[in-house]
Amino acid sequence: MERDIITAADINRLDDDDRIYFLNQMGEKTRLEYENDWHKWARPQQLAPVGDWTVWLIMAGRGFGKTRAGAEWVRHIAEADGSARFALIGATFAETRMVMVEGESGLLSIAPGQNRPLWEPSLKRLRWQSGAEAYLYSAAEPEGLRGPQHSHAWCDEIAKWVNFGGQAVAAWDNLKMGLRLGSAPKIAATTTPRPVPLVRALVKDKGTVITRGTTSDNVMNLPTAFIKVMEADYGGTRLGRQELDGELIEELEGALWTRAMIEACRVEGEGLEFTRIVIGVDPPASQTGDACGIIAAALRQDGRAVVLADHSAEKASPETWARAVANAAELWGADRVVAEANQGGAMVKSVLHAANISLPVKLVHASRGKVARAEPVAALYEAGRVLHGGTFPRLEDEMCGLLTGGGYEGPGRSPDRADALVYALSELMLGKRREPRVRV
């Protein structure tokens, strides 16, 4: 009779008492063998890709298990191939030693006692019983990689490598030129993503195999309190998307908005008194095309505007997006809807009125390009006159994709949310002044 295969995922789903009981029932030898077999415990994203590759880039959020994956990759090869010669490279010698060798997920910690490599700190070398060897290097001293030959390399936190004088790129180049041993040299690079030159180059290189992941992928091995605090403090923010979700968020040269500019204007708890609230709308040209941008914004008594919410609707029929506009207007108590009318002003107005929107609808005919319309609004951000009352990732990605020289390089075919934002803020901040009235 074929036995059922119990996986690590099955064991991890047990509570603490049941897990301990299950492992104890295995017997000490079987339990140790099971615990030491990384391929039984690892998630699929933590295992090296199959096929012919030269660079494996693990680009994931903090706590994903990148260091463990890199160390286990080295261990697996070193124990099986006595001719393997590794380069272990961190941002500095200290980090290479403390994280990659002696850390909680480092090479000494993960190895079973009988297969633990000999650590020779004075020589900056690890030696396995198989004959395999690994040497430690610092990315801050790229000349140290000029000359030595290797068959494999593990590079940790490459986005952190110092590159003020081109050291990071030089270290990588010297490493690759020294990968002259063995029949199939390979590099595993583990990092939290940042848009530094080396990471951007690897992502664009067609020869790089990329594994992406988030902090939440490893939720079973992280404290619940840590996950809750991270989500509460950083969920949806640029820092959270980078450090937790593992997104590579690039700054485009010449963009009207930068990530830093948007982060600087972010506030929480903006349930204050507003003099006006409007809903900006950028209707889609067709039901199957772009999204309908729907942005709620308000004017404060101090003259600054606050972006309240992004209610945009994806691939919606006229009735659906009109209802979304009506719901947003009712939710925020808006006093006006400002909609772009180039796609048929009469149709836009009739669709909105059919959705029982009784408040005034102002149609805006876009006579200038998207960037030209957005530039005065971007200037308001630079002057500190616009705030974001929360996080709006998709809207902010579109904003950062609008370029000063004209053009759009953000997500999707068109910056629908950003257009709706421009209409709303232009009405509040750049239109004719009105006598303010207090709205709570």
Secondary structure, 3 states (H helix, E strand, C coil): CCCCCCCHHHHHCCCHHHHHHHHHHCCHHHHHHHHHCHHHHCCHHHCCCCCCCCEEEEEECCCCCHHHHHHHHHHHHHHHCCCCEEEEEECCHHHHHHHHHCCCCCHHHHCCHHHCCEEEHHHCEEECCCCCEEEEEECCCHHHHCCCCCCEEEEECHHHCCCCCCHHHHHHHHHHHCCCCCCCCEEEEEECCCCCHHHHHHHHCCCEEEEEECHHHHHHHCCHHHHHHHHHHHCCCHHHHHHCCCCCCCCCCCECCCHHHHHHCECCCCCCCEEEEEEEEECCCCCCCCCEEEEEEEEECCCCEEEEEECCECCCCHHHHHHHHHHHHHHHCCCEEEEECCCCHHHHHHHHHHCCCCCCEEEECCCCCHHHHHHHHHHHHHCCCEEECCCCHHHHHHHCCEECCCCECCCCCCCHHHHHHHHHHHHHHHCCCCCCCCEC
